Amino acid sequence: MVKLRIGALPDDKPVKITAELPASVHRDLVAYAEAMARESGQRIDPAKLVAPMLARFMATDRGFAKARRTGHSPKAGGGEG
């Protein structure tokens, strides 16, 4: 069985946002939800995966973490500008 990076989804009060995704990202999101459903035996709404995926991305972004600690805004792409 494959070990997915996103585990159980927390039950948290959401803030609603609207975003447009490229079709390829949406297909991958649906495929990820299907993989999670195979592991857990429960159907998962792909939209519910967006928040934990973003949270994990931000939690593991070293540049973002450093910028938060120092109180500076991170620069996109990590380059100087």
C-alpha positions in Angstrom: 0.0 0.0 0.0 1.3 3.5 -0.9 2.0 6.0 1.9 0.3 9.3 1.1 1.5 12.6 2.5 -1.9 13.8 3.4 -3.5 11.8 6.3 -6.9 12.1 7.9 -8.7 15.4 7.2 -9.2 17.5 10.3 -12.6 18.8 11.2 -12.1 22.5 11.3 -14.3 25.6 10.7 -13.5 26.5 7.1 -13.1 29.9 5.4 -14.6 29.8 1.9 -12.5 30.8 -1.0 -13.0 30.4 -4.8 -10.1 29.5 -7.0 -9.6 28.3 -10.6 -7.4 25.3 -11.2 -5.8 24.1 -14.4 -7.5 21.0 -15.7 -4.4 18.9 -15.1 -4.2 20.0 -11.4 -7.9 19.1 -11.0 -7.4 15.7 -12.6 -4.5 15.0 -10.2 -6.6 16.2 -7.3 -9.3 13.7 -8.2 -6.8 10.9 -8.7 -5.3 11.7 -5.2 -8.8 11.6 -3.7 -9.4 8.2 -5.4 -6.1 6.9 -3.9 -7.1 8.1 -0.5 -10.5 6.4 -0.9 -8.8 3.1 -1.8 -6.7 3.4 1.4 -9.4 4.5 3.8 -12.4 2.8 2.2 -14.3 6.2 2.4 -15.1 8.5 -0.6 -13.3 11.8 -0.3 -14.4 15.1 -2.0 -11.3 16.3 -3.9 -12.0 19.9 -2.9 -11.4 18.9 0.8 -7.8 18.0 -0.1 -6.8 21.5 -1.2 -6.5 23.0 2.4 -4.4 20.2 3.9 -2.2 20.1 0.8 -1.6 23.8 1.0 -0.9 23.6 4.7 1.6 20.8 4.2 3.3 22.8 1.4 3.7 25.9 3.5 4.8 23.9 6.6 7.6 22.3 4.6 8.7 25.4 2.7 12.0 26.5 4.4 12.1 29.9 2.8 8.6 30.6 4.0 9.4 29.4 7.5 12.5 31.5 7.7 10.5 34.6 6.5 7.9 34.0 9.1 10.5 33.8 11.8 12.2 37.0 10.7 9.0 38.9 10.0 9.9 39.4 6.3 7.8 38.6 3.2 9.4 35.8 1.2 10.4 36.4 -2.4 8.8 34.2 -5.0 11.3 31.8 -6.7 13.9 32.3 -4.1 15.9 34.7 -6.3 17.1 38.2 -5.6 15.1 41.0 -7.0 
